[in-house]
Amino acid sequence: MADDGTGLAGSDARRVFERFYRAGSAQRAAAGSGLGLAIASSAAEANGGRLELDTRPGDGCTFRLLLPNRPSAASTAHREGRTPLLLSATAAGVGG
């Protein structure tokens, strides 16, 4: 995911995945708790991956979610025709 916003200063970029950290103007904004990127990063690591950030002040930010290609038991069983693959509404992109 990328944006064309103001980007992050180096000091903010180093801390952006810390719990409760909110960079620059976000510290003054009422919305946000500073948990979203920390949770996303932890979830990526729990699945053997990582969340990366590329940023330059004035050039916006690019976040990359990298996950290993390890089929789950459910997806393997589905491919082999042993079970239907069921997705939650959130995983299927519905309602959230």
N, CA, C and O atoms as a GROMACS GRO file, in nm:
protein
  384
    1MET      N    1   0.084  -0.116   0.000
    1MET     CA    2   0.000   0.000   0.000
    1MET      C    3   0.090   0.123   0.000
    1MET      O    4   0.189   0.127   0.072
    2ALA      N    5   0.055   0.220  -0.079
    2ALA     CA    6   0.136   0.342  -0.087
    2ALA      C    7   0.046   0.464  -0.080
    2ALA      O    8  -0.072   0.459  -0.114
    3ASP      N    9   0.104   0.573  -0.036
    3ASP     CA   10   0.032   0.701  -0.038
    3ASP      C   11   0.126   0.808  -0.092
    3ASP      O   12   0.245   0.785  -0.109
    4ASP      N   13   0.070   0.924  -0.118
    4ASP     CA   14   0.153   1.033  -0.167
    4ASP      C   15   0.150   1.150  -0.069
    4ASP      O   16   0.153   1.267  -0.108
    5GLY      N   17   0.145   1.116   0.060
    5GLY     CA   18   0.141   1.217   0.166
    5GLY      C   19   0.277   1.277   0.192
    5GLY      O   20   0.363   1.281   0.104
    6THR      N   21   0.295   1.324   0.312
    6THR     CA   22   0.417   1.396   0.348
    6THR      C   23   0.533   1.304   0.384
    6THR      O   24   0.646   1.351   0.400
    7GLY      N   25   0.509   1.175   0.397
    7GLY     CA   26   0.616   1.083   0.438
    7GLY      C   27   0.646   1.096   0.586
    7GLY      O   28   0.577   1.169   0.658
    8LEU      N   29   0.747   1.026   0.631
    8LEU     CA   30   0.786   1.028   0.771
    8LEU      C   31   0.932   1.065   0.786
    8LEU      O   32   1.015   1.026   0.704
    9ALA      N   33   0.962   1.140   0.889
    9ALA     CA   34   1.102   1.168   0.923
    9ALA      C   35   1.167   1.038   0.970
    9ALA      O   36   1.097   0.947   1.016
   10GLY      N   37   1.297   1.030   0.960
   10GLY     CA   38   1.369   0.910   1.001
   10GLY      C   39   1.340   0.868   1.144
   10GLY      O   40   1.327   0.748   1.172
   11SER      N   41   1.331   0.964   1.236
   11SER     CA   42   1.304   0.930   1.376
   11SER      C   43   1.166   0.869   1.392
   11SER      O   44   1.148   0.779   1.474
   12ASP      N   45   1.068   0.916   1.316
   12ASP     CA   46   0.934   0.857   1.321
   12ASP      C   47   0.930   0.721   1.253
   12ASP      O   48   0.868   0.628   1.304
   13ALA      N   49   0.998   0.709   1.140
   13ALA     CA   50   0.998   0.583   1.065
   13ALA      C   51   1.056   0.469   1.148
   13ALA      O   52   1.010   0.356   1.138
   14ARG      N   53   1.158   0.498   1.230
   14ARG     CA   54   1.218   0.393   1.314
   14ARG      C   55   1.122   0.344   1.421
   14ARG      O   56   1.138   0.232   1.470
   15ARG      N   57   1.024   0.424   1.459
   15ARG     CA   58   0.935   0.389   1.569
   15ARG      C   59   0.792   0.354   1.526
   15ARG      O   60   0.710   0.320   1.612
   16VAL      N   61   0.761   0.361   1.398
   16VAL     CA   62   0.624   0.352   1.350
   16VAL      C   63   0.556   0.219   1.385
   16VAL      O   64   0.433   0.214   1.391
   17PHE      N   65   0.630   0.111   1.408
   17PHE     CA   66   0.571  -0.018   1.441
   17PHE      C   67   0.563  -0.042   1.592
   17PHE      O   68   0.521  -0.150   1.634
   18GLU      N   69   0.601   0.056   1.674
   18GLU     CA   70   0.590   0.043   1.820
   18GLU      C   71   0.446   0.065   1.864
   18GLU      O   72   0.374   0.147   1.807
   19ARG      N   73   0.404  -0.012   1.966
   19ARG     CA   74   0.269   0.006   2.019
   19ARG      C   75   0.252   0.147   2.075
   19ARG      O   76   0.340   0.199   2.144
   20PHE      N   77   0.139   0.207   2.046
   20PHE     CA   78   0.096   0.339   2.094
   20PHE      C   79   0.175   0.457   2.036
   20PHE      O   80   0.150   0.571   2.074
   21TYR      N   81   0.269   0.431   1.946
   21TYR     CA   82   0.345   0.542   1.887
   21TYR      C   83   0.262   0.606   1.776
   21TYR      O   84   0.208   0.536   1.690
   22ARG      N   85   0.252   0.738   1.779
   22ARG     CA   86   0.185   0.814   1.673
   22ARG      C   87   0.280   0.924   1.629
   22ARG      O   88   0.326   1.004   1.710
   23ALA      N   89   0.308   0.926   1.501
   23ALA     CA   90   0.409   1.018   1.446
   23ALA      C   91   0.354   1.158   1.426
   23ALA      O   92   0.235   1.176   1.399
   24GLY      N   93   0.440   1.255   1.440
   24GLY     CA   94   0.415   1.396   1.404
   24GLY      C   95   0.276   1.447   1.430
   24GLY      O   96   0.232   1.454   1.544
   25SER      N   97   0.206   1.484   1.322
   25SER     CA   98   0.074   1.544   1.334
   25SER      C   99  -0.029   1.447   1.390
   25SER      O  100  -0.130   1.490   1.445
   26ALA      N  101  -0.005   1.316   1.378
   26ALA     CA  102  -0.099   1.218   1.434
   26ALA      C  103  -0.105   1.228   1.586
   26ALA      O  104  -0.207   1.195   1.646
   27GLN      N  105   0.004   1.274   1.647
   27GLN     CA  106   0.005   1.291   1.792
   27GLN      C  107  -0.098   1.395   1.834
   27GLN      O  108  -0.152   1.386   1.944
   28ARG      N  109  -0.125   1.493   1.750
   28ARG     CA  110  -0.219   1.599   1.783
   28ARG      C  111  -0.361   1.564   1.740
   28ARG      O  112  -0.456   1.625   1.789
   29ALA      N  113  -0.376   1.469   1.651
   29ALA     CA  114  -0.509   1.431   1.602
   29ALA      C  115  -0.582   1.346   1.706
   29ALA      O  116  -0.519   1.272   1.781
   30ALA      N  117  -0.712   1.357   1.709
   30ALA     CA  118  -0.792   1.283   1.807
   30ALA      C  119  -0.806   1.136   1.768
   30ALA      O  120  -0.816   1.051   1.856
   31ALA      N  121  -0.807   1.104   1.640
   31ALA     CA  122  -0.830   0.966   1.595
   31ALA      C  123  -0.702   0.883   1.605
   31ALA      O  124  -0.591   0.935   1.594
   32GLY      N  125  -0.720   0.755   1.627
   32GLY     CA  126  -0.609   0.661   1.627
   32GLY      C  127  -0.549   0.641   1.764
   32GLY      O  128  -0.538   0.734   1.844
   33SER      N  129  -0.510   0.517   1.788
   33SER     CA  130  -0.450   0.483   1.917
   33SER      C  131  -0.303   0.447   1.906
   33SER      O  132  -0.236   0.429   2.007
   34GLY      N  133  -0.253   0.437   1.783
   34GLY     CA  134  -0.114   0.398   1.765
   34GLY      C  135  -0.093   0.248   1.776
   34GLY      O  136   0.018   0.203   1.805
   35LEU      N  137  -0.198   0.170   1.753
   35LEU     CA  138  -0.186   0.024   1.763
   35LEU      C  139  -0.191  -0.048   1.628
   35LEU      O  140  -0.141  -0.160   1.617
   36GLY      N  141  -0.249   0.013   1.526
   36GLY     CA  142  -0.272  -0.056   1.399
   36GLY      C  143  -0.148  -0.117   1.336
   36GLY      O  144  -0.148  -0.236   1.304
   37LEU      N  145  -0.042  -0.039   1.318
   37LEU     CA  146   0.079  -0.092   1.255
   37LEU      C  147   0.152  -0.190   1.345
   37LEU      O  148   0.214  -0.284   1.295
   38ALA      N  149   0.145  -0.171   1.476
   38ALA     CA  150   0.208  -0.265   1.569
   38ALA      C  151   0.137  -0.401   1.561
   38ALA      O  152   0.203  -0.505   1.561
   39ILE      N  153   0.005  -0.400   1.554
   39ILE     CA  154  -0.071  -0.524   1.543
   39ILE      C  155  -0.043  -0.591   1.409
   39ILE      O  156  -0.020  -0.712   1.404
   40ALA      N  157  -0.044  -0.514   1.300
   40ALA     CA  158  -0.018  -0.572   1.168
   40ALA      C  159   0.122  -0.632   1.161
   40ALA      O  160   0.140  -0.739   1.103
   41SER      N  161   0.220  -0.564   1.219
   41SER     CA  162   0.357  -0.615   1.220
   41SER      C  163   0.368  -0.743   1.301
   41SER      O  164   0.433  -0.838   1.258
   42SER      N  165   0.304  -0.746   1.417
   42SER     CA  166   0.306  -0.868   1.501
   42SER      C  167   0.238  -0.985   1.430
   42SER      O  168   0.287  -1.098   1.437
   43ALA      N  169   0.126  -0.959   1.363
   43ALA     CA  170   0.056  -1.064   1.290
   43ALA      C  171   0.143  -1.119   1.177
   43ALA      O  172   0.147  -1.240   1.154
   44ALA      N  173   0.211  -1.030   1.107
   44ALA     CA  174   0.300  -1.074   0.999
   44ALA      C  175   0.412  -1.163   1.054
   44ALA      O  176   0.440  -1.269   0.999
   45GLU      N  177   0.475  -1.120   1.164
   45GLU     CA  178   0.583  -1.198   1.225
   45GLU      C  179   0.533  -1.332   1.278
   45GLU      O  180   0.604  -1.432   1.267
   46ALA      N  181   0.412  -1.335   1.334
   46ALA     CA  182   0.356  -1.460   1.385
   46ALA      C  183   0.334  -1.561   1.273
   46ALA      O  184   0.327  -1.682   1.297
   47ASN      N  185   0.323  -1.511   1.150
   47ASN     CA  186   0.303  -1.598   1.035
   47ASN      C  187   0.429  -1.615   0.952
   47ASN      O  188   0.423  -1.657   0.836
   48GLY      N  189   0.544  -1.581   1.010
   48GLY     CA  190   0.671  -1.600   0.943
   48GLY      C  191   0.707  -1.492   0.843
   48GLY      O  192   0.796  -1.512   0.761
   49GLY      N  193   0.640  -1.379   0.849
   49GLY     CA  194   0.665  -1.271   0.754
   49GLY      C  195   0.709  -1.144   0.823
   49GLY      O  196   0.756  -1.145   0.936
   50ARG      N  197   0.692  -1.034   0.750
   50ARG     CA  198   0.728  -0.903   0.807
   50ARG      C  199   0.652  -0.793   0.735
   50ARG      O  200   0.606  -0.811   0.622
   51LEU      N  201   0.640  -0.680   0.802
   51LEU     CA  202   0.580  -0.560   0.745
   51LEU      C  203   0.694  -0.461   0.728
   51LEU      O  204   0.767  -0.433   0.823
   52GLU      N  205   0.708  -0.407   0.607
   52GLU     CA  206   0.818  -0.314   0.577
   52GLU      C  207   0.762  -0.177   0.543
   52GLU      O  208   0.649  -0.163   0.498
   53LEU      N  209   0.845  -0.076   0.566
   53LEU     CA  210   0.811   0.063   0.534
   53LEU      C  211   0.923   0.125   0.454
   53LEU      O  212   1.040   0.116   0.491
   54ASP      N  213   0.887   0.189   0.343
   54ASP     CA  214   0.978   0.275   0.268
   54ASP      C  215   0.918   0.415   0.273
   54ASP      O  216   0.801   0.434   0.241
   55THR      N  217   0.998   0.513   0.315
   55THR     CA  218   0.948   0.650   0.323
   55THR      C  219   1.060   0.749   0.307
   55THR      O  220   1.175   0.725   0.344
   56ARG      N  221   1.024   0.862   0.250
   56ARG     CA  222   1.113   0.978   0.240
   56ARG      C  223   1.028   1.100   0.269
   56ARG      O  224   0.920   1.114   0.211
   57PRO      N  225   1.073   1.188   0.356
   57PRO     CA  226   0.995   1.309   0.382
   57PRO      C  227   0.959   1.380   0.251
   57PRO      O  228   1.045   1.404   0.167
   58GLY      N  229   0.831   1.412   0.236
   58GLY     CA  230   0.782   1.478   0.116
   58GLY      C  231   0.741   1.383   0.004
   58GLY      O  232   0.683   1.428  -0.095
   59ASP      N  233   0.770   1.253   0.018
   59ASP     CA  234   0.740   1.156  -0.088
   59ASP      C  235   0.637   1.051  -0.050
   59ASP      O  236   0.611   0.962  -0.130
   60GLY      N  237   0.579   1.057   0.067
   60GLY     CA  238   0.480   0.958   0.107
   60GLY      C  239   0.543   0.832   0.165
   60GLY      O  240   0.663   0.827   0.191
   61CYS      N  241   0.459   0.731   0.184
   61CYS     CA  242   0.502   0.604   0.245
   61CYS      C  243   0.455   0.486   0.160
   61CYS      O  244   0.349   0.491   0.098
   62THR      N  245   0.534   0.382   0.160
   62THR     CA  246   0.495   0.256   0.099
   62THR      C  247   0.513   0.147   0.203
   62THR      O  248   0.622   0.129   0.256
   63PHE      N  249   0.405   0.074   0.232
   63PHE     CA  250   0.411  -0.040   0.324
   63PHE      C  251   0.399  -0.167   0.242
   63PHE      O  252   0.317  -0.175   0.151
   64ARG      N  253   0.481  -0.266   0.275
   64ARG     CA  254   0.478  -0.397   0.209
   64ARG      C  255   0.460  -0.504   0.315
   64ARG      O  256   0.533  -0.508   0.414
   65LEU      N  257   0.362  -0.592   0.293
   65LEU     CA  258   0.341  -0.708   0.378
   65LEU      C  259   0.400  -0.828   0.305
   65LEU      O  260   0.355  -0.864   0.197
   66LEU      N  261   0.502  -0.889   0.364
   66LEU     CA  262   0.568  -1.005   0.304
   66LEU      C  263   0.538  -1.128   0.389
   66LEU      O  264   0.566  -1.130   0.509
   67LEU      N  265   0.481  -1.229   0.326
   67LEU     CA  266   0.447  -1.354   0.395
   67LEU      C  267   0.506  -1.471   0.318
   67LEU      O  268   0.514  -1.466   0.195
   68PRO      N  269   0.549  -1.575   0.388
   68PRO     CA  270   0.603  -1.692   0.319
   68PRO      C  271   0.492  -1.767   0.245
   68PRO      O  272   0.375  -1.760   0.285
   69ASN      N  273   0.528  -1.836   0.141
   69ASN     CA  274   0.432  -1.915   0.064
   69ASN      C  275   0.424  -2.055   0.126
   69ASN      O  276   0.487  -2.149   0.078
   70ARG      N  277   0.347  -2.064   0.232
   70ARG     CA  278   0.325  -2.193   0.299
   70ARG      C  279   0.177  -2.222   0.299
   70ARG      O  280   0.102  -2.160   0.375
   71PRO      N  281   0.131  -2.314   0.216
   71PRO     CA  282  -0.012  -2.345   0.215
   71PRO      C  283  -0.056  -2.400   0.351
   71PRO      O  284   0.016  -2.479   0.413
   72SER      N  285  -0.173  -2.359   0.395
   72SER     CA  286  -0.227  -2.410   0.520
   72SER      C  287  -0.287  -2.549   0.496
   72SER      O  288  -0.310  -2.588   0.381
   73ALA      N  289  -0.312  -2.620   0.602
   73ALA     CA  290  -0.375  -2.752   0.590
   73ALA      C  291  -0.512  -2.740   0.525
   73ALA      O  292  -0.550  -2.825   0.444
   74ALA      N  293  -0.586  -2.634   0.560
   74ALA     CA  294  -0.720  -2.614   0.502
   74ALA      C  295  -0.712  -2.590   0.352
   74ALA      O  296  -0.791  -2.648   0.276
   75SER      N  297  -0.618  -2.506   0.307
   75SER     CA  298  -0.610  -2.478   0.164
   75SER      C  299  -0.560  -2.600   0.087
   75SER      O  300  -0.601  -2.623  -0.026
   76THR      N  301  -0.471  -2.678   0.147
   76THR     CA  302  -0.422  -2.801   0.083
   76THR      C  303  -0.536  -2.901   0.068
   76THR      O  304  -0.551  -2.962  -0.038
   77ALA      N  305  -0.615  -2.919   0.173
   77ALA     CA  306  -0.729  -3.012   0.167
   77ALA      C  307  -0.829  -2.966   0.062
   77ALA      O  308  -0.886  -3.049  -0.010
   78HIS      N  309  -0.850  -2.836   0.051
   78HIS     CA  310  -0.942  -2.783  -0.049
   78HIS      C  311  -0.891  -2.811  -0.190
   78HIS      O  312  -0.967  -2.856  -0.276
   79ARG      N  313  -0.762  -2.785  -0.214
   79ARG     CA  314  -0.707  -2.810  -0.347
   79ARG      C  315  -0.716  -2.958  -0.384
   79ARG      O  316  -0.734  -2.991  -0.502
   80GLU      N  317  -0.704  -3.045  -0.286
   80GLU     CA  318  -0.711  -3.189  -0.313
   80GLU      C  319  -0.855  -3.238  -0.319
   80GLU      O  320  -0.879  -3.357  -0.340
   81GLY      N  321  -0.953  -3.147  -0.302
   81GLY     CA  322  -1.094  -3.184  -0.313
   81GLY      C  323  -1.150  -3.254  -0.192
   81GLY      O  324  -1.258  -3.313  -0.200
   82ARG      N  325  -1.080  -3.248  -0.078
   82ARG     CA  326  -1.128  -3.317   0.042
   82ARG      C  327  -1.224  -3.234   0.124
   82ARG      O  328  -1.306  -3.290   0.197
   83THR      N  329  -1.217  -3.101   0.116
   83THR     CA  330  -1.307  -3.015   0.193
   83THR      C  331  -1.331  -2.886   0.116
   83THR      O  332  -1.248  -2.844   0.035
   84PRO      N  333  -1.445  -2.822   0.141
   84PRO     CA  334  -1.465  -2.688   0.083
   84PRO      C  335  -1.381  -2.588   0.160
   84PRO      O  336  -1.359  -2.604   0.280
   85LEU      N  337  -1.335  -2.486   0.092
   85LEU     CA  338  -1.259  -2.380   0.158
   85LEU      C  339  -1.357  -2.276   0.209
   85LEU      O  340  -1.430  -2.216   0.130
   86LEU      N  341  -1.359  -2.253   0.341
   86LEU     CA  342  -1.450  -2.158   0.402
   86LEU      C  343  -1.371  -2.037   0.446
   86LEU      O  344  -1.265  -2.050   0.507
   87LEU      N  345  -1.422  -1.918   0.417
   87LEU     CA  346  -1.359  -1.793   0.458
   87LEU      C  347  -1.452  -1.719   0.551
   87LEU      O  348  -1.574  -1.724   0.534
   88SER      N  349  -1.395  -1.651   0.648
   88SER     CA  350  -1.476  -1.563   0.731
   88SER      C  351  -1.518  -1.444   0.648
   88SER      O  352  -1.460  -1.418   0.543
   89ALA      N  353  -1.619  -1.372   0.692
   89ALA     CA  354  -1.664  -1.254   0.618
   89ALA      C  355  -1.553  -1.153   0.604
   89ALA      O  356  -1.540  -1.089   0.500
   90THR      N  357  -1.470  -1.136   0.709
   90THR     CA  358  -1.361  -1.040   0.704
   90THR      C  359  -1.256  -1.084   0.603
   90THR      O  360  -1.209  -1.003   0.523
   91ALA      N  361  -1.219  -1.212   0.605
   91ALA     CA  362  -1.119  -1.263   0.510
   91ALA      C  363  -1.168  -1.253   0.367
   91ALA      O  364  -1.089  -1.234   0.275
   92ALA      N  365  -1.297  -1.265   0.348
   92ALA     CA  366  -1.353  -1.257   0.213
   92ALA      C  367  -1.376  -1.112   0.169
   92ALA      O  368  -1.418  -1.088   0.056
   93GLY      N  369  -1.348  -1.016   0.258
   93GLY     CA  370  -1.362  -0.876   0.224
   93GLY      C  371  -1.505  -0.825   0.239
   93GLY      O  372  -1.542  -0.725   0.177
   94VAL      N  373  -1.584  -0.891   0.321
   94VAL     CA  374  -1.722  -0.852   0.340
   94VAL      C  375  -1.739  -0.789   0.478
   94VAL      O  376  -1.701  -0.849   0.579
   95GLY      N  377  -1.795  -0.672   0.483
   95GLY     CA  378  -1.835  -0.611   0.610
   95GLY      C  379  -1.725  -0.561   0.698
   95GLY      O  380  -1.750  -0.544   0.817
   96GLY      N  381  -1.609  -0.536   0.651
   96GLY     CA  382  -1.517  -0.483   0.747
   96GLY      C  383  -1.392  -0.439   0.698
   96GLY      O  384  -1.308  -0.392   0.775
   0.00000   0.00000   0.00000
